[in-house]
Every structure is written in C-alpha cells, then in structure tokens.
C-alpha cells in the first residue's frame, strides 16, 4: 500500500512540474493584420491570460492592433501593442477566443469569399 501511495505522489509531482515548465515554453504564433493578408510568424514568450511578449525577427511595420493566433494552444487574441523594444513587442489581449485555429479560420474565409 505504501508503494502505491508513493507512486501516486510521484505522478502528482511530475504533473505539477510539467505544468510549470509548459508555461515557460515559448510558443509559435501567427500575426494577422487583415483577413486577406498572409500571417507573419513570431515567437510568443511570457504568455499569460492578459499579455505576452512577441519576438518578430526582421519585421518593422507592425501595426498597433492585430490578431494573434497561437496554434499549439488553439487561441486567437485581439492584441494592442503596449511596448516595442528591438525585435520584442509587448502586447495586451483585448479579446481572447479559445478553440480557434488559424487554418480553420482561413478555410472559412476562403470558402465565404468563393461563395460570394
């Protein structure tokens, strides 16, 4: 019985450790300026419910408001730029939608424009 309890405690600790580590793992995002434009890839760091820091290598013309898709988490966020520092951009989220994928959103937009 003690052996079973220790296994349960170890499994619980591993789960908690994985959860903590996954919050620090950089995510890949897609910045979308308009429905017709192709997305621009970025790295998403310091991701929280309210904000994130994006690393945009080689991109200068980032508008102050845009949509951000975070594919691994299936999140779409409407962002406002708060601070720009080199290739890093700090954004706050105005509106966050979960269970939204860029690919399915893009397919829906293409099929609607084809039907028109």
C-alpha positions in Angstrom: 0.0 0.0 0.0 2.8 2.4 0.8 4.4 1.7 -2.6 1.1 2.7 -4.3 0.9 5.9 -2.4 4.5 6.8 -3.2 3.8 6.2 -6.9 0.7 8.4 -6.8 2.7 11.2 -5.1 5.5 10.9 -7.7 3.0 11.0 -10.5 1.3 14.1 -9.0 4.7 15.9 -8.7 5.6 15.1 -12.3 2.3 16.5 -13.5 2.8 19.7 -11.5 6.4 20.0 -12.8 5.2 19.6 -16.4 2.5 22.2 -15.9 5.0 24.8 -14.5 7.5 24.1 -17.3 4.9 24.3 -20.0 4.1 27.9 -19.0 7.7 28.9 -19.7 8.0 27.1 -23.1 8.0 29.6 -26.0 5.0 29.2 -28.3 4.8 29.9 -32.0 2.3 32.5 -33.1 0.9 33.9 -36.3 0.2 37.6 -36.5 -2.6 38.5 -38.9 -3.1 42.1 -40.0 -6.1 41.6 -42.2 -8.2 38.6 -43.4 -6.6 38.7 -46.9 -3.0 39.0 -45.7 -0.7 36.1 -45.1 0.3 35.7 -41.5 3.7 36.6 -40.1 5.3 34.0 -37.7 6.6 35.1 -34.3 7.8 33.6 -31.1 5.4 34.1 -28.1 7.2 34.5 -24.8 5.9 35.2 -21.2 2.4 34.2 -22.3 -0.3 34.9 -19.7 -4.1 35.4 -19.7 -3.6 39.2 -20.1 -0.5 39.7 -22.2 2.6 38.3 -24.0 5.9 39.3 -25.5 6.3 38.6 -29.2 9.6 38.3 -30.9 9.3 39.5 -34.5 12.6 39.0 -36.3 13.1 41.1 -39.4 9.7 42.8 -39.2 9.4 46.6 -38.8 5.8 47.6 -39.8 3.8 46.0 -37.0 0.5 48.0 -36.5 -0.7 48.9 -33.0 -3.6 46.4 -33.2 -3.8 43.0 -34.8 -5.0 39.4 -34.3 -2.6 36.8 -32.9 -3.1 33.0 -33.4 -1.3 30.7 -31.0 -1.5 27.4 -32.7 -0.4 24.9 -30.1 -3.0 26.3 -27.6 -5.7 27.0 -30.3 -6.1 30.6 -29.1 -6.9 33.7 -31.1 -6.4 37.0 -29.4 -7.0 40.6 -30.4 -3.9 42.5 -29.4 -2.9 46.0 -28.6 0.8 46.9 -28.7 2.0 48.3 -25.4 5.8 48.5 -25.8 8.3 48.0 -28.6 11.9 47.2 -27.7 14.2 46.0 -30.5 12.6 42.9 -32.1 10.4 42.3 -29.0 6.9 43.6 -28.8 4.8 43.5 -25.6 1.1 43.2 -26.2 -2.1 43.0 -24.1 -5.1 41.0 -25.1 -8.4 42.7 -25.6 -10.4 39.7 -26.6 -9.4 36.1 -26.4 -11.1 33.2 -28.1 -10.2 29.6 -27.3 -10.5 26.5 -29.5 -9.8 28.6 -32.6 -7.3 27.5 -35.2 -5.8 29.8 -37.9 -6.1 27.0 -40.5 -9.9 26.5 -40.0 -10.5 30.3 -39.8 -8.6 30.8 -43.0 -10.5 28.0 -44.7 -13.8 29.5 -43.6 -12.9 32.9 -45.0 -11.8 31.4 -48.3 -15.0 29.4 -48.7 -17.1 32.5 -47.9 -15.3 34.6 -50.5 -15.6 31.9 -53.1 -19.4 31.7 -52.5 -19.8 35.4 -53.0 
